[in-house]
């Protein structure tokens, strides 16, 4: 199935992602940056120090790995017209995925911005 999912749009997290995981259905996530609004909002803030300590240097990589770190997610479709953002998106593939604890820390951090 394909659905929108991001750290700021998590409606599908409790029911649909759990159901897909239980049934063995692949999940393709679209709109990981909430149509660009999320990434614009986050670029005004520095990424958390704990994320920098584990190798992250961009919001794009951090937010993508937040999504991919959800065990129910098979893949994500990021879209951009910016070469800078493309480089940041590619960074995500080189970094360790966020575990459950790091994902919760990021949710709390983002909710305060």
C-alpha positions in Angstrom: 0.0 0.0 0.0 1.1 3.6 -0.5 0.3 6.3 2.0 1.5 9.7 3.3 3.5 9.4 6.5 6.0 11.8 8.2 7.0 12.8 11.7 4.3 15.5 11.5 1.6 13.4 9.8 1.4 10.1 11.7 -2.3 9.2 11.3 -1.4 5.9 9.6 1.0 4.8 12.3 -1.3 3.1 14.8 -3.7 1.3 12.6 -2.6 1.0 9.0 1.1 0.4 9.5 0.4 -2.1 12.2 -2.2 -3.9 10.0 0.2 -3.9 7.0 3.0 -5.4 9.1 0.7 -8.1 10.5 -0.5 -9.0 7.1 2.9 -8.9 5.4 1.9 -6.0 3.1 4.6 -3.7 1.8 4.3 0.0 2.6 5.5 2.7 0.3 5.5 6.1 2.1 4.9 9.2 0.1 5.1 12.9 1.2 7.8 12.2 3.8 8.4 16.0 4.1 4.7 16.8 4.2 4.8 18.5 0.8 8.0 20.4 1.7 6.3 22.2 4.6 8.0 20.0 7.2 11.5 20.4 5.8 11.1 24.2 5.5 10.0 24.4 9.1 12.9 22.2 10.3 15.6 24.0 8.4 15.2 27.0 10.8 16.4 24.7 13.6 19.6 22.9 14.2 19.3 19.1 14.4 19.6 17.7 17.9 23.1 17.2 19.3 22.4 13.4 19.9 21.6 13.0 16.1 24.8 14.8 15.2 26.7 12.5 17.5 25.5 9.4 15.5 26.4 11.0 12.2 23.5 13.0 11.0 24.1 16.4 9.5 20.8 17.2 7.7 17.2 17.3 8.5 16.3 15.4 5.3 18.4 12.4 6.2 17.2 12.4 9.8 13.5 12.7 8.9 13.8 10.0 6.2 15.5 7.6 8.5 12.8 8.3 11.1 10.3 6.9 8.6 12.4 4.0 7.3 13.1 3.1 11.0 9.5 2.1 11.3 9.6 -1.7 10.8 6.3 -1.6 8.8 7.8 0.7 6.1 9.2 -0.9 3.1 10.4 2.2 1.2 9.9 5.9 1.0 9.4 8.2 -2.0 11.1 11.6 -1.3 10.7 14.2 -4.0 12.6 17.4 -4.5 13.8 19.8 -7.2 16.8 20.9 -5.2 20.2 19.3 -5.8 21.2 20.2 -2.2 18.2 18.2 -0.9 19.0 15.3 -3.2 22.5 15.1 -1.6 20.9 15.2 1.9 18.4 12.5 0.9 21.2 10.3 -0.3 23.0 10.8 3.0 20.1 8.9 4.7 21.1 5.7 3.0 24.6 5.8 4.5 23.5 6.3 8.1 22.3 3.9 10.8 18.5 3.8 11.1 16.9 5.4 14.1 15.9 2.8 16.8 12.6 3.1 18.7 14.2 5.3 21.5 15.8 7.7 19.0 12.5 7.9 17.0 10.7 8.9 20.2 13.4 11.5 21.1 13.0 13.0 17.6 9.2 13.1 17.9 9.5 15.0 21.2 12.1 17.4 19.7 10.0 18.1 16.6 6.8 18.7 18.6 8.5 21.5 20.5 9.5 23.4 17.3 
